[in-house]
């Protein structure tokens, strides 16, 4: 069970996911279903000030 979940998470990793969708190895509908299941964490977001943003870029 843990291995299956780990593999699903790898497939939906943003670094891999877009390529797999472009190659039609993951249907866009499956991606939308996955994204719809993710929790909304906007209440936990912390805005960065401009100095922090410059240091990140």
Secondary structure, DSSP 8 states (H G I E B T S, - for coil): -HHHHHHHHHHT-HHHHHHHHHTTSS-HHHHHHHHHHS---GGG-----HHHHHHH-
